[in-house]
Amino acid sequence: VSREAFWCYVRFPDEEYERRLARLREAMAAEAVDAVVLSDDRLTWYFTGFGDVGPIGSPARPRVLCVPAVGEPAFFVHRSTELCVQEMSAVADVRSYRPLGPAPVAEIVAFLRERGCRRVGVELGAQLRPGMMVEDIDGLRAAVPEPVDASRAVWAVRMVKSEAEIERIRAACRITDRAYERALPSLRAGMTEHAVAGLLRRTLGEEGADDAWAWVASGRGQYDRIDGVVRERTLARGDLVFVDMGACVGGYWADFSRACVIGRATPGQLRMQELVAEVTGIGVATLVAGRTAGEAAGLVGAAMNERGLEFSSRAERYGHGLGLAVTERPDVWQSDGTLIRPGMVLTMEPGTWTEEGMFHCEQNVLVTETGNEVLSLSSWRLTEVMAG
Amino acid sequence: VSREAFWCYVRFPDEEYERRLARLREAMAAEAVDAVVLSDDRLTWYFTGFGDVGPIGSPARPRVLCVPAVGEPAFFVHRSTELCVQEMSAVADVRSYRPLGPAPVAEIVAFLRERGCRRVGVELGAQLRPGMMVEDIDGLRAAVPEPVDASRAVWAVRMVKSEAEIERIRAACRITDRAYERALPSLRAGMTEHAVAGLLRRTLGEEGADDAWAWVASGRGQYDRIDGVVRERTLARGDLVFVDMGACVGGYWADFSRACVIGRATPGQLRMQELVAEVTGIGVATLVAGRTAGEAAGLVGAAMNERGLEFSSRAERYGHGLGLAVTERPDVWQSDGTLIRPGMVLTMEPGTWTEEGMFHCEQNVLVTETGNEVLSLSSWRLTEVMAG
């Protein structure tokens, strides 16, 4: 049994991490950055191979990866976890610290000094959240000659997925499709949104998800409830039931939405779902290499306007990146100038709501050299659950 | 149906939030802080009532709660989620912003100025992690007269649990006990650690957990694997199987560890488990009001030394707070001067490992006016799973 086989559901082969670090160094060169210091749990996992499907460890023991432009990186971890990290990390230079709470800022600064790093990138912007305290980030910035934002370099690498990553996202989408199709016919009037979400999560697990999320909004005349909380509201006959859900496979997520009606759908509901699906299809076609995320968003917005559809979800984006997080960079929105590249996995989800329910059929899309491929295959049609 | 009944598994009655805010203002007065600005998802949920069992929403849309010492608080949220937050939030003044990514720093600063706040607490230290970007924290600090750390005030409130919170933690511990006792007899030689963790999580769900975590380390001669990753390692006859697991009920966690042997335990294993359980019992007795966490840790360390037990887990703490996170402040360790108070829920887990396995029986303990109460009731004995 090879070392990697022990963690085969989360750990990629060493070569994957070598390629990621090489790509990071290229992105750092483009930004003229001498080193980056990363502590977000998803980022240290991404670059070292140490991590799990969900964040592990305690905020009392931050893990900090220092990647200099020249020479080997060093991974600073609490001594309680040192041996586990050594087993699993693709970064060989694992250094341990002892106090509980703060990151080992003095040791990190000494390492950067030793390597002659002046311009040092830390997690400041672009939706990054460091896994060490702001106090530690302050200490680090005070001690290096020129602290800068690491986010451009980091996202340039993470936004473009490798074959191995795409395989996991593809598996997550397949499981999500299957779980959705299997669970849907069990919905009944009298169930609560909370119970439906539980059923979806359990079914995702049964279909092979390592982790799962599911979110449900039901009823007519509901305003957009995205980012709301699943309620104890009881489903009634005639309700439109919107579900947003995703499997996690080896740490990579699907993000998929569909809807059904308990009983017969009204002509208005059927028409609106068809219209939103049509715009979603147009939106999917905009996600091609060479265009910016903002340009794609402009085209989606125009397609909605032409059809008199209001983008009432007010989400400020028609889609987003997908991968180690359910939502990550880039944002498919006018303000985002990110160039779309082959290997990006993006969602497309222009939505609207009316008095008759929420209409939204989120697709997961892989950008290829020649166009793109839709990874979420379940029908966008409004299913009528007749037994309910 | 009342408003609260819709989210009865996460939302407390309004009075709970009024008491929390009143206690926060007391803690702010003790620190001479004019306002605190909070964005960690667990903290905004704790003080406003808007939130779910796990973090919800996207890092692209931070939610920021401003609590001035005088006058009503304001809750800044992205406009896509404004109506949902208004439904659920106990803080009535919900203000929305539109751009994706950054927090609405200018609006927050204007609010603080309007209220005459000079000394403003933000999430800088003590294991806090803001839900907005460091760039936003920087912008906020640059614009207020005297930025300070909010962590002391925040933890002074959150560390002491209310009756309603204790009820949830008690339920989480009960479910964890039941799931552990029900799943354990199903363990068999030939199962992987990964499969055992999945079984434990599923059983926690079946017993009523809203969310669940489980972690497994097996085999003899294993060094401490806390914070390691569950492996595909196959259980063999004679293995000691250590499990660390917990149910989540309405957002509140249990954190519990026990162990079993596949087949017959050796006399050495039985003796070591008994010794660790004895020290754990002594440790539980140290967790009483009026003592500091550091003093309690000193007593546990002395009890280990007397028995020649090395604290080989190197975790740098014998226990920690428990509640909205599986591990939170305080740390039961010499360096933590936090005064133990009635209403705190703490873990006690002095552990060790030898060539024969990992020995660790984590207890969840409620500190009361007159002593304490152990909430995790399953036997600490090393179960022998004979069918395996």
Boltz contact constraints between the chains, C-beta under 6 A:
constraints:
  - contact:
      token1: [A, 6]
      token2: [B, 231]
      max_distance: 6.0
  - contact:
      token1: [A, 6]
      token2: [B, 232]
      max_distance: 6.0
  - contact:
      token1: [A, 7]
      token2: [B, 229]
      max_distance: 6.0
  - contact:
      token1: [A, 7]
      token2: [B, 231]
      max_distance: 6.0
  - contact:
      token1: [A, 8]
      token2: [B, 232]
      max_distance: 6.0
  - contact:
      token1: [A, 52]
      token2: [B, 229]
      max_distance: 6.0
  - contact:
      token1: [A, 57]
      token2: [B, 227]
      max_distance: 6.0
  - contact:
      token1: [A, 58]
      token2: [B, 327]
      max_distance: 6.0
  - contact:
      token1: [A, 59]
      token2: [B, 127]
      max_distance: 6.0
  - contact:
      token1: [A, 60]
      token2: [B, 127]
      max_distance: 6.0
  - contact:
      token1: [A, 79]
      token2: [B, 314]
      max_distance: 6.0
  - contact:
      token1: [A, 80]
      token2: [B, 314]
      max_distance: 6.0
  - contact:
      token1: [A, 80]
      token2: [B, 315]
      max_distance: 6.0
  - contact:
      token1: [A, 81]
      token2: [B, 227]
      max_distance: 6.0
  - contact:
      token1: [A, 83]
      token2: [B, 223]
      max_distance: 6.0
  - contact:
      token1: [A, 84]
      token2: [B, 225]
      max_distance: 6.0
  - contact:
      token1: [A, 84]
      token2: [B, 228]
      max_distance: 6.0
  - contact:
      token1: [A, 100]
      token2: [B, 316]
      max_distance: 6.0
  - contact:
      token1: [A, 100]
      token2: [B, 331]
      max_distance: 6.0
  - contact:
      token1: [A, 101]
      token2: [B, 127]
      max_distance: 6.0
  - contact:
      token1: [A, 124]
      token2: [B, 134]
      max_distance: 6.0
  - contact:
      token1: [A, 124]
      token2: [B, 135]
      max_distance: 6.0
  - contact:
      token1: [A, 125]
      token2: [B, 133]
      max_distance: 6.0
  - contact:
      token1: [A, 125]
      token2: [B, 135]
      max_distance: 6.0
  - contact:
      token1: [A, 127]
      token2: [B, 59]
      max_distance: 6.0
  - contact:
      token1: [A, 127]
      token2: [B, 60]
      max_distance: 6.0
  - contact:
      token1: [A, 127]
      token2: [B, 101]
      max_distance: 6.0
  - contact:
      token1: [A, 133]
      token2: [B, 125]
      max_distance: 6.0
  - contact:
      token1: [A, 134]
      token2: [B, 124]
      max_distance: 6.0
  - contact:
      token1: [A, 134]
      token2: [B, 137]
      max_distance: 6.0
  - contact:
      token1: [A, 135]
      token2: [B, 124]
      max_distance: 6.0
  - contact:
      token1: [A, 135]
      token2: [B, 125]
      max_distance: 6.0
  - contact:
      token1: [A, 137]
      token2: [B, 134]
      max_distance: 6.0
  - contact:
      token1: [A, 223]
      token2: [B, 83]
      max_distance: 6.0
  - contact:
      token1: [A, 225]
      token2: [B, 84]
      max_distance: 6.0
  - contact:
      token1: [A, 227]
      token2: [B, 57]
      max_distance: 6.0
  - contact:
      token1: [A, 227]
      token2: [B, 81]
      max_distance: 6.0
  - contact:
      token1: [A, 228]
      token2: [B, 84]
      max_distance: 6.0
  - contact:
      token1: [A, 229]
      token2: [B, 7]
      max_distance: 6.0
  - contact:
      token1: [A, 229]
      token2: [B, 52]
      max_distance: 6.0
  - contact:
      token1: [A, 231]
      token2: [B, 6]
      max_distance: 6.0
  - contact:
      token1: [A, 231]
      token2: [B, 7]
      max_distance: 6.0
  - contact:
      token1: [A, 232]
      token2: [B, 6]
      max_distance: 6.0
  - contact:
      token1: [A, 232]
      token2: [B, 8]
      max_distance: 6.0
  - contact:
      token1: [A, 314]
      token2: [B, 79]
      max_distance: 6.0
  - contact:
      token1: [A, 314]
      token2: [B, 80]
      max_distance: 6.0
  - contact:
      token1: [A, 315]
      token2: [B, 80]
      max_distance: 6.0
  - contact:
      token1: [A, 316]
      token2: [B, 100]
      max_distance: 6.0
  - contact:
      token1: [A, 327]
      token2: [B, 58]
      max_distance: 6.0
  - contact:
      token1: [A, 331]
      token2: [B, 100]
      max_distance: 6.0
